[in-house]
């Protein structure tokens, strides 16, 4: 009887991982669409690096939790 909750958690974990990768892609696209090289560098330092570190940490946590299932 425990296979259904494990399957549901696995599917939710995979959806979370896919959403996380999509958010990383959106973040990098936002950074590349800055009007000037200075604005791109500023977006990189103030927005992309901290947010991508957080998203990658969440992705790593999700993958570890999926592996432990």
Secondary structure, 3 states (H helix, E strand, C coil): CCHHHHHHHHHHHHHHHHHHHHHHHHHHHHHHCCCCHHHHHHHHHHHHHHHHHHHHHHHHHHHHHHHHC
